[in-house]
Amino acid sequence: MNRFARLCLAIGLISYGWPAPAQVLMEPRLVATCSVLFENDLFGPSDRDYTNGVMLSCLSRDVGEYAEVNRFAAWLDEVLGEIRYFRRAPTDESRKLLNVGMSIGQKIFTPTNLRRSDLIRDERPYAGWLYFGTALHSRNERQMDIAELQLGVVGPWALGREAQNGAHSLFGVAQANGWDNQLRNEPGVMLVLEHREKTPRLSFGGHFAMDAIGHGGMALGNVLTSVGVGAELRAGWHVPRDFGVSLIRPGGDVSGPVSPAARRPANRLALYGFTAVSGRYVLRDIFLDGNSFRSSHSVDKKPLVGDFLLGFGVAYKRFELTLSRVYRTREFNGQADAHSFGSVNLAINF
């Protein structure tokens, strides 16, 4: 069996719960980091395009820690050891940790004019995406590789109408009237591969430091097929030794320390700022191209899309909070202007 097939098998068996991974992954003692990520364009001047996203994720400790007491962890460690990106280095200093991540999330997309109930042909479709994700992370101090499988549904079953109009009712905001025109129900699958690499940390006076993180990867599936690259620069007081700021995107869940030694001391306060830029070439985006197997509303997408991100983070004891502002270039022909939204991420280390 080739390495790609082994990788798909490993992720698939985690997703379908055999042999008994739920017991392995959900025991509290195995959880290293959990995070709640919320994104919404009401942090900006609009309520349109990518209008809301929420994701809950948990990342295990090194599965190798449990290889002697758990047969599933031992089997997973053996399978991943045969895949180049997930192979452990021979020395303790550069040894890669292997982590298993699980997430559940929802994203909502709407046109600009929410008052109209008819089909707005020159605007993007109403759409929701509800999904479950499972991921394999391999990391040391300098590098991280991610393989993630997302399974979910696009369409009414994604509950986009209920989530948006429920929130609008709660806060006294006018309802979105065009959800009858949303994309139709379609199962979604996406395989994501990403590599991240950090520069050596530059320290000034022992407390102030800065680093840079580059990434490149690809997504393959009927929901999204794309390739992309990007970079992030961080600077501040006690900058965390992780792999940067997360957004709700394929392969974006990168929270968690790189090793037990890199965990933040219990009473150390961290304050830092960051900026990032990324670009991607999009071959397919179901939220613009429409349903894969049946006729639906669609628009002519722009293949090149870029993001610019600016924000700051604060961490103390087990908690880390980041606030970000994201500016995204136009994604389809006829889009009035670029889009922006805010992102809030709260992570807890165990």
N, C-alpha and C positions, 0 to 999 in steps of 0.2 A: 504494500500500500504506500503510495507516495506521500510526501509531507503535507501537501495541501489537503489530501483526503483525510489524513490523520488529524489535522487541525479542525476540519469540519466535523469529524466524528467526535472529537473531544468537546467542542462547543455544543454540538447537538445532544450528546448524552447528558450534559449538565442541564440543558434546557428541558429535556423530557423526563428528568428525574430518575435516571437509572445509571449505576446502581445506587439508589438511595442517597443522591447528593443533597436533597433538601435537608436531611438531618445533619449532614456534614456542614453545609453552608450557613444554616440558620441558628446553630448553637451560639449563644451570646459570646462564649469565650473565643470563638473563631473570628468575630467581627473586629476589624481594625479601624475602619472609618465609615461613617454614614453621613450623607449630605442631602440637603433639600435645596433644590435650585428652582428659582422662580424668575420668569422673564415676561415682560409686558410692555407694550408700546404706550400705555397710559403714563409711563414715566416720562414720555416725550410729548410732542404736540399733536399726536394723531391716534386714531384707533382703526388700523387697517393693515393689510398685507400680513406679515407674521405678527399677529396681535397678542398671542399669549402662549406660554409654555410652562410646564411644571414637570419636575422629575425628582423622584426619590431613589437614591442608590446606596448600596453598601458594598464595601470592598473588604475581602477577607485578609487575614494575615498570610504570611508565607505558607503555602500548602505543604511545603517540605517539612515544616515544624511538626506535622501530624502524620508523616509517612509511616512512622513506626507503630502508631496506634490506630490507623484508619486505612483500610485497604483501598478505598476510593482515592484518597489523597496520594497514596503510593502509586496507584495505577496512573493517575493524572500526571504526577511528577515524571513517571517513566515515559509516557507518551510525549509530553512536551519536551523532554530532554532530547528527543530525536528530531525536533524541528529546530532549524538553525537559529531563528530569532529568539527562541525560548530556551536555548541550551545554557545550562549553568556554566559559569567560568570556573576554572580549576582552583583558584585561590580564594581565600576568605575575603580579601580586600576587594575583589572585583566580582564576587559571587552574585549572581542575579537571584532576586526574590521572585517567586511565582505567586500571583494573587488571583483570586476568582472574584469577579464583580457581578452583581445583580442589580437591575434597575427596572422601574416602571414609570412611564411618562405619557404625557399628552401634549400635542401641539395643535394650534388653531390658526387658520388663515382665512381672511375675509377681503372683499373689495373695499374701496374707499367709501362708497355711499351705502351706509347701512339702512337707510330709510326705505330704499326701493325694494319691492318684493318681486319684481320681474328679473329676468336674466339680463345681466349687464355684460354684453359680449366683449367689450374692449377692456374689461377689468378682470383680475384674476378670480378663479372660482372660490366659492366657499368650500372649505375642506377641514376635516379633523383627522388626526393621526393618533391612535391609542396603541401603545406597544409595551412589550416586555423585552428586556435585553439581558444577555449574559455575556461576560467578557473574560478574557484571560490577559493578565498583565505580567510582563517580565521586566524587571527594573533593577538597576544598581544606582550608584551615585550620579552617573553621567548619562545613562541611556535608558530608554523605556520603549518596549514594543507592546502594542495592543492588538488583539484580535477580538472582535465583538460581533455577535449575531443578534439582530433585532427582529422580532416577530410581532405582528400586530395587524391592525385593520384600519383602512381608510373608508370614510363614508359615514352614514347615520349611526352605525354601530360604534363609531369612535366617540360619540356623545359630545361633539363640538357644539351643536346648537344648545344642548342642555347646560353645558358648562358656561358658555358665554352669556346666554340670556338669563341663566340663574344668577350669575355674578352681577349682571346689569340690574336685575330686579333688586338684589340685596343692597346695591349702592345707589339706587334711584336713577339709573342711567337708561336712556331709551333703548328698546329692544332692537336687535338686528333682524330685519324682516325678510331677508332673502335666502334663508337656510333651505327652503324647498328646492333650490337650484344647486345644492352642494354636490360634490362628486359622489358617485354611487359606491355601495359597499364593495370592497375588494381586499382580500388578504394581502398583507405586505411582508416582504422579507428583505433583509439587507445584511450583507457581510461587509465588515469594515476592518481594514488593516492600516495601522499607523505606527510610525517610528518618531520618537522624540529624543532630542539630544541637547544637553546643557553644556555651556562653556564653564571652565573653572571659575569659581566664585572669587570676586575681587573684594577684599576686606579693607576697611579704612578705620583704624583705631580699635579693631576688635569687635565692634558692635554694628557699625554701618557697613553695608555690603551691597553688591549688585551682581546680577548674573543675566545671561541671555539664554533663551530656549528656542530651538528651531524644531519644526515638525513637518512631516510630509506623509501623505497617505492616499488611500482610495476607498470608495464605497461602491458596492456592486449589488444591485437589486432592482425590483420594479418600482420601489418608492424613490430611490435616489441612486444614480450612477454618476460618479464624479471622481476627479483627482485634484489634489490641492496641496499647497505648501503655505508655511507661515512662520512667523517669529515673534517672540515676546521678550521685552526688556523689563526687569524688575530692579528696584532700588529702594533701600530703606533700612530701618532699624530691626535687626534680627530677621532678615528675610527667610521665610520657611524653606526647608530643604526638600521641597516637592517638585512637581513638574508643571507648575503654573496654574493659571486661572482657567476654570471650566466654563464652557457654554453648553446649552442643550443642543448638541450636534453629534453625529456619529463619531465615536471615538473621543468624545469630549470629556468623559469622566476620568479625570486623572488625579483626583484627590488621594491623599494617603502618603505617609512618610516613606522614604526610600529604604529605610532599614530601622531596626530598633534603636540603634545608636543615634539616628537622626531625628528621633522624636523630640519635640520641643520640651525643654525643662518646664516643670510644673508651674512655676510662678514667673516665667519670662514673658514680658509683653513684646509683641511684634507689631510694627507699624511700617507699611511700605506702600509704594505706588507702582503702577505698571502701565505699560502700553503695548499693544500688539497689532499686528497687521497680518492678514491672510488673504489668499486668493485661491479660487478653484475654477476648474473647467468642468462644466456640467453637461453630461451627455443625455441624462434623463432626470426630470423632476416631476413626479406625479402631480404635485400641487400647482404646476403650471401647464404640463403637457396633458393632463387629464387622465382618466382611467385607461388601464392598459388593454383591456379585453372587450370594451364596449364603448359606444359613442358617449361623449360627455363634453362639457364646457372646457375649453382650453384657450391659452394665449400663446403667442410666439415668444419663447423665452430668449434671454441673452445668455450665450454660453459662458461668458466670463463674468464672474461675480467676486467682489472684494469686500472685506470687512475691516474696519478700523475700530479698535477698542481702547478705552481709557478708563482707569479706575484706581481704587485703593483698597487695601486690606488691613484688617486688625485681627490679632490672634492673642489669646490668653488662656493658659491652662489647656483644657481639652478642646477649646472652641476656636474656630476661625471663620470670620465673616468677610466676604468681599462684595464690593459694590462696583458695577461696571456700567459704562455707557457704550453702546455699539452703534456704529454708523455703517450701513450696508448700501452698496451701489445698486442701481436699477437692475431688476431681475427679469423684466420682460418689456417688449416693445409697447409703447403707449403708457408706461408707468409714469405718473406725473412727476415724481422726483425721487431722490434716494430716501431710504427709510432708516429710522433709528428706533432703538428700544433700550430699556434698562434691564439689568440682570442682577439678582441678589442670590448669593450662595452662602449657606450656613453649613459648615462641616464640623463633625464631632469625632474626635479620636478616642478610641477605647484601649 
